[in-house]
Amino acid sequence: MEPTATPPAPADEAALARVREVGQRILHECGKRIVGQREVLEQLLIALLARGHCLLVGVPGLAKTLMIRTLAETMHLSFSRIQFTPDLMPSDITGTEVIQEDRTSGQRVFRFVQGPIFANVILADEINRTPPKTQSALLEAMQEVQVTVAGTRHPLPMPFFVLATQNPIEQEGTYSLPEAALDRFMLNLRVDYPAEDEECRIVEATAARRAALIQPVVTGEELLGLQQIVDEVPVAPFVIRYATRLCRLSRRDTPEAPDFVREYVTWGAGPRASQSLVLAAKARAVLHGRPFVSTDDIRAVAGPVLRHRILTNYNAQSAGVSPDQIVRRLIEIVPRDPAEAQYAAR
């Protein structure tokens, strides 16, 4: 038998069942207030369990902000909303040092005043309405879970998530997110219009002024434990190879890149995309009641992980080819490993 067919040690089934139970309860509580959008809510939960950040993209009025606020209410975590505007400064996010007089000695000393980023769940509302200088204030926080002010590092509370919203249709008074900032988001979620029945339910609830009460499901300490459980989910070598190959084929300079990538793509997904594919797939597998990761999990999260990491060129724009279409074509041409059938049979 080939080495890739040998499965890693299984994870604790009771612990995995606990993660799935908590996940279902969180989705149930969110469903009290959010009509539809089940897939988006599940993907948000995947990012939380995988220690990732999310960017929600959708037109106004689709409850993006309400989804994030409701999700935060299902957990005993501190929540902070930052409304991004053109005049917002980096210090308005991270905090700043102020001069304070010591009443005992009479000397003046600098004291750091924490900004709104010092919370567990950060809602970066309309993140593209602030200049890149201010957007960059989030980079260190999202990657290192700390901020540096006046040469001093200040650790952020754990767990820490940045959930940002963006309006894709309004261009006046907005600034494109730098590629470095986009790459820090594990998932890019598209929030679409609701179905007709769902929209009727939304209007009905609004007309009746019904405010659903959300019950907290998990504490911050418990959430850290659930994340640790997800971290320990085994991943077979062929799954890692599949995720890596999917990302490598999106790069036009890769020798084996397909013709449509060479024609339509300027920059493909980097190694952080491969990492995010596997981490998000692990969380999805647990939420779906499986103690192992399959290539189906990779394909399910490929769109949200890759769509903001593939930069198309003018040819693609002229032909109406989107990053999502490129991801779907890549999924079609990347074959499954024969070892997967042997692995699943175990």
N, C-alpha and C positions, 0 to 999 in steps of 0.2 A: 504494500500500500504506500502511496506517495505521502511524503511528510505533510503536505497541505491538507490531507484528509484527516489528520489526527486532531480531534477537538481539544481545546483548552479545558482546564478544570471547570466544572459547572459552578455557577454562582449559587448562593444560598436561596433556596426557593421561597422560604418564609419571608426573607427580607425583600425579595423581588415582589412578592404578593403585597407586602406593606406599601411599597412604592406605588404599585398599580392602584391599590385601594385609595390612597391619599390623592392620587391624580384624578380618579373618578369623582371623588368628593369635591375637589376643587372645581372640576368642570361642571358638576351639578350646581354648586353655589353660583358660579358665573352665569349658568343658564337661567337663574332666577331673574336676572336683570338684562342679560344680553340675549336677544332673539336671533337664532341662527348662528352663523360664524363659528360653527363647531370646529372646523378644520383649523381656522386661525387660532382659536383658543388652545387647541391641542399643540400647535406648533409653538405658541408662547410657552406652554408648559414644558415642552421638549427643551427649549432654550434654557429655562430656569434650572431644570434637572441636570443639564449638561454644562452649567456655569457659563452660559453665553449671553450675549446681548442681542436685542431685536430692533429692527427698523420696520415700522408699519407704514406702508404707502397706500394711500387711497384718497379719493375726493372728499370734500367736507361733508359732514353729516352721517358718516358711516360708523360712528361710535368707537373710533379708534382710541380716543382719550378715555372714554367710559370703560372700555375693555381693560385698559391698563390699570385704571383706578380700582375697578372691581376685582381684578386679579390680586392687587395688593391688599385689598380688604379681606381676602380669604386666608391671609397669612398674618401672623403677629409680627409684622415687620414695620420699621419706620418708612414713611413714604414722603417723597418730596417732588413737587412739580415745578419745573423751570420753564417759563414761557420765553422762548427764544425770540428776540426782537433785534432790529438792526443796531440799536444803541447798547446792546448788552456787552459787557466787558468780561474778560476771563476771570477777573477777581470777583465778579458778581456770582460766579459759579463755584470757584474753588475756595474763596475766602481771602482775607487779607490781614496784614499786620497793622495794628493801630498802636499809637503811643498812649500809654497809661501811666499815671503817676502812682508810685508806691507810697501809700499813706504812712507807712512806718518809717521809711528812710527818706522820703521826699524826692527820690530819684525817679526819673522817667524811664520806663522800660517798654519794650515792644511786646505786645500780646497778640497771638494769632486768634482771629475770629473766624470760626468755621463758616463756610458757605453752604448753600442748599445741597451740594453734592454729597455731604456727609449724612447719608441715609442709606437704607438697604435697597429700596426700589426708587429709581430716578425716572420720572417721566420728563423726557426732553421734548416738549411740545413744539411742533413746527420747527424742527432743528435747522431747516434750510433757510430760515429767515434771519440768521445771524451771519456775520462775515466769517471767513475761514479762520481768522485769528482767534475768534471766540470759540468756534467749533473745535479747534485744536486743544482747547482746555480740557476736553473730554478724553483725549488720546491716552495720556498717562494713567488716568483713572480707570479706563476700560481695560487697559493691558496689564498694568502693574498693581491695580487696586490701591493706589496711593496718589497723593498730589504733593508737589514740591513747591513751596513758597519761600522766597528769600533764602534758598539753599537748604531749607529744612524739610525733611520728608514727613508727611502726615498720613498714616495708614487710614484707609476707609473701613467702615464697619462691614463685617461679613455676616451673611451673604450679601453680594453687591451685584445689582443688575441695572443696566441702562436700557430703557425701552423708549425709543424715539418715534415720533410721528412725522410724516412728510406729505405735503399736498403736491401731487405730480402735475397738476394742470395749470397752476398759477405761477407765472414766471416773474412778474413785476415785483421788485422788492425782495427777491430770493437769491440765494447763493448756492451753487452746486457744491455738494460735499466732496472734499478731496478724496482721492482713491485710498489714501492711508486711513482716513476716517471710516470709509465704507468697509474696508477690509476688517475693521475691528468688530463689526456686527456679524455674529454667527449666522443669523437668518435675516433675510429680507422678505417680509410677508406682504402679499398683495391682498388688500381688503376690497372685495367687490360689492356691488349692489346686492341687497337681499332679494330673495324670491318674492313673488306677489303675495303669497299667504303670509310670509314672514313680515313683509312691510305692513300688511293690514294689522297684524298683531302689535307691531311697534306703534302704529298710530292709535290703536285701541288703548294700549297701556298709557300712552301719553295723554289721551283725552280723559282717561279716568284718574289721572294723577296718582297712579299706584307706584309706590316706592318700595321695592323689595328689600327686605332686611338680609344682609349677607352675614353668615356665621363663619368666623375664622376656623380654619381647618388644621393648620400646622404652625408651629413656632419656628423662629429662625434657627434655633439649635437643632430641631428635628429636621428642618430642610437641609441643613448641612450634612446630617446623617444620611438622608435620602440621596443626596448628591454623591456621597462616598459609596453608597451601594451601587449606584449607576457606574461610577468609576471602575468598580471591580468586575463589571460584566465582561466576560471573555470575548475576544474578537479573533476569529480564525485568520490565518495569514492570507487566504485567498480573498477574504473580504477587504482587508487592507490593500491588497494588490488591486482589487477592482476599483476601490475609491481613488487610489493613486493614479491608475491608468485613466479614469474618467477625467481627472483634472489635467493630466499631462496632455491628453489629446485636444484640450481646449487652447493650447499654446501653438501659435502658428509656426514657431521656429523649431518645434519638436519634429524630428525626422519622420515619425509615423503619423503626424497630424493629417486628418482627412482634407480633401480639397475644399470643402465648404468652409472649414475653419481658416484655411489660408486666404480664402476669398473675402470672408466677412469679418474676421476678428483682428483687432489691433493688438490687444493684450488679453492673455488668458488667465485662468485662475492659478494662484500661487500655492505654495505648500500649506499655508494656513487654511486654505479651502479643503485640502485633503484631510487635515486634522479635524476641521469642523464637520465634514461629512461623517467621519467615524464616530465622533463624540455625539452628534445629534442622532445618528442611527442607533447608538447604544440606548439612549433615553427612549427612543420610539419603540425599540424592541421590548423594553421593560413595560412601558405603558400598554403594549398590546399583549402582555402576558407571556412573553417568551424569554427564556434564560440565555439566549444567544442572539447574535446579530447575523442577519442574512443580507444578501445583496438587494433583496426587495426593500429593506430599510434604507439602504444607500440611495436607491432610485427614488424612494418616497420623499427624501429630504434634499435631493439634488437640486431641484428648482430653487427653493428658498436659500440654499447655501451658495449656489453658483451664479444666480441671475445678476447680482450686483458686483460680481468679480470678473465678469467677462465684458470687455470693452469692445463694442462693435465699431466698424469704420463707416465711411460714407457709402460704400457699396451696399452694405447691409441696410442702411437707412433708406437708400433709393429703392431697394428691392422689398422693403417692408419686413426684413428679417430681424426678429428680436432676440435678445439673449435667451429667453425661455425656449424659443424654437431651436436654437443651437443646442441647448441642453438636452432637449428631447431627441434630437438627431444623434447626439453623442451616446445617449442611453441605448438607442437602437443598434449602434454599431459595436458597442463594447460587449463582448460575449461573456457569458457566465463561465466560471471555472467548473470543470467536470467534478472536482472534489466536493462541490456544494451538495450534490445529491447524496453522496456518501455521508457527509457531515449531518445533513438533516435527518437521515435515516437512523442516526444514533440517538 
